[in-house]
Amino acid sequence: MITIQLFPEKGRGVVANQLITEGTLIEKAPVVDFPAKERSLLDSTKVFKYYFVIPSEYNQSKEVRAYLVFGLSSFCNHSETPNTHINWVKEETGLWAHLIASKEIQSGEECLLFYTNIDQYSF
């Protein structure tokens, strides 16, 4: 359903290789979380560009846990008008990130997320 493509101006990104309808579960990926006090250690590594923060937590305090998603979702690029979002699902086997289509995504179109902590990025 999705693949990785290289975008010269921004690096790797996730692209639909078929039509994806709104509400479709694009990917279910396992997650490892890091305490807020360890997040600053990740910020000084290449991992910074690939971990997530949960919007509901980040909106309350900038000192929040980091979530490393083991799937292609971590390669979705940022957009102010994303076409996907992450649902965080706690299961018996642990935390999972569900990448969901927020709207219809055409084959060949990039799958984009809104980076909750975009204010921490330096471009």
C-alpha positions in Angstrom: 0.0 0.0 0.0 2.9 2.3 0.7 6.6 2.6 -0.2 9.6 4.8 0.6 10.7 7.4 -2.0 13.6 9.8 -2.0 12.7 13.5 -2.2 15.9 15.5 -3.1 14.7 18.5 -1.1 13.6 16.7 2.1 15.0 13.2 2.1 13.0 10.0 2.4 9.2 10.0 2.5 6.2 7.7 2.4 4.2 7.4 -0.9 1.0 5.6 -1.6 1.4 2.9 -4.3 -2.4 2.5 -4.7 -5.5 4.5 -3.9 -6.0 4.8 -0.2 -9.5 5.7 1.0 -10.2 8.0 3.9 -10.2 6.1 7.2 -8.0 3.2 5.9 -5.5 1.7 8.4 -2.3 2.2 6.3 0.2 0.7 8.8 0.2 -0.8 12.3 3.6 -0.5 13.9 5.0 -1.4 17.3 6.2 1.5 19.5 8.9 1.9 22.2 8.5 4.9 24.5 11.2 6.8 26.3 10.6 8.9 29.5 10.6 12.6 29.2 14.0 12.9 30.9 15.6 10.6 28.3 14.0 12.5 25.4 16.7 15.2 25.5 19.3 12.5 24.9 17.5 11.5 21.7 17.3 15.2 20.6 21.1 15.2 20.1 21.1 12.2 17.8 19.8 11.4 14.4 16.8 9.7 16.1 15.3 13.1 16.8 13.9 13.3 13.3 12.1 10.0 13.7 10.5 9.9 17.1 7.0 11.1 17.9 5.3 13.0 20.7 1.6 12.6 21.4 -0.3 15.8 20.7 -2.5 15.6 23.8 0.6 15.3 26.0 2.7 17.9 24.2 -0.1 20.5 24.3 -0.1 20.3 28.1 3.7 20.3 28.6 6.8 20.3 26.4 8.4 17.8 28.8 6.8 14.6 27.4 7.7 11.1 26.5 9.2 10.2 23.1 7.7 7.4 21.0 9.8 5.5 18.5 7.7 3.8 15.9 9.2 0.8 14.2 7.6 1.1 10.8 7.4 3.3 7.7 5.2 5.9 9.5 8.4 7.4 11.0 9.4 8.4 7.5 6.3 10.4 6.8 7.2 14.1 6.1 5.6 17.1 7.8 2.7 19.1 6.4 0.5 21.8 7.8 -2.3 20.1 5.8 -1.6 16.4 6.4 -3.5 13.5 4.8 -2.7 11.0 7.6 -2.6 10.9 11.4 -1.5 8.5 14.1 -3.9 6.8 16.4 -2.0 5.5 19.5 -3.4 2.2 20.6 -2.5 0.4 23.8 -2.9 -3.4 23.4 -1.9 -6.4 25.6 1.3 -6.6 23.5 2.2 -3.0 24.1 1.7 0.4 22.4 1.0 0.5 18.7 1.0 3.4 16.2 -1.8 3.1 13.6 -1.2 5.3 10.6 -4.7 6.3 9.3 -5.6 8.1 6.1 -7.4 11.4 7.1 -8.6 11.8 3.5 -8.3 10.0 0.2 -4.7 9.6 -0.9 -4.0 9.0 -4.6 -1.5 6.5 -5.9 1.8 8.3 -6.2 0.8 10.9 -3.6 3.0 11.5 -0.5 1.6 10.4 2.9 2.1 13.4 5.2 1.8 14.0 9.0 1.6 17.1 11.1 4.7 17.0 13.4 3.3 17.9 16.8 6.7 19.2 17.9 7.5 21.1 14.7 8.5 24.1 16.9 11.6 22.1 18.0 12.9 21.6 14.4 15.5 23.9 12.9 15.3 24.0 9.1 
